[in-house]
């Protein structure tokens, strides 16, 4: 009975956070090749994950910097398969932060720093989204060390879970082959301070994992996904906090973002902190720095991660690099900058990166910007979900 009452409360809250009609108009600075095609407004947007025509859009919740508690949170389920994207469902699970991942076909995983309200014994919760209008909560598990972020291992029912890269070295590998009863398949340590996030580059010839966090980025051989081994380490004194690292589709370029905690300059594009850094990893045992790109715009000339002010109620000045991905088959990088909005960078020559598109609403707090199925998709802490078309930007055709 408690679960049914809780679901009803969340359903009512959805009406509040996802009102009918357009959000109030705000000024938007964008490049001429960008067209906004959809906007679903809500607060607390976090990460995105993709499952066919469905997009899972995490909603941050719980105690935030202002000390408030929002008794709503989890993930919106957005159908982008039709002409007009529509939020068709919601996986309710209030908790602090909200990383999301596709754990299998129509299987959604949500992770939390602390156990959420929907499952106080777990920090990773699984949902069956076969009926996206009525997602069904399945099993949960308490990952060792915490579950700040989760990353599926490609092609296997395994999820790497990380505590955040700020102290605990403990990394967990979760087997979700039975989503009603996920199990801890393995643990390992990632010194010195653990990983904030993982990504993978899996081909026939090499299987690599990238751990960002704790003052460094490490590259791992993940040929045995249950027993990864570290093969190299990148330490860059300009990077205050390595937040995420991702290889280009060809596997030769690694992008590292810096979720800078101290002040970072947000206007010139020359800031030594808060930037995205590029490494040649054609030899993954010997990464070579080749360039960087810093944000060219922000809501304030100097940003401090963690600042919260009156303009949008979330974060007025953050403009560090954050979540990103590549357009498949290319070196075009789609990246978010919090109050700096989102950009598309051409990294054909990473020593001379070129910003080829940008989108910057005045109230932006873009947590995530990703390319998916022909669009740039954004999940924004202040604005919610947005879909953009970028003229001329497309995936490379796969070689036959």
Buried (B, 14 or more C-beta within 10 A) or exposed (E): EEEEEBBEBBEEBBEEBBEEEEBEEEEBEBBEBBEBEBBBBBBBBBBBBBBEEBBBBBBBBBEBEEEEEBEBBBBBBBBBEEEEBBBBBBBBBBBBBBBBBBBBEBBBBBBBBEBBBBBEEBBBBBBBBEEBEEBEBBBBBBBBBBBBBBBBBEEBBBBBBBBBBBBBBBBBBBBBEEBEEBEBBBBBEBEBBBBBBBBBBBEEEEBBBBBBBBBBBBBBBBEEBBEBEBBBEBEBEBBBBBBBBBBBBEBBBBBBBBBBBEBBBBBEBEBBBBBBBBBBBEEBEEBEBBBBBBBBBBBBEBBBBEBBEEBBBBBBBBBBBBBBBBBBBBBBBBBBBBBBBBBBBBBEEBEEBEBBBBBBBEBBBBBBBBBBEEBBBBBBBBBBBBBBBBEEBBBEEEEE
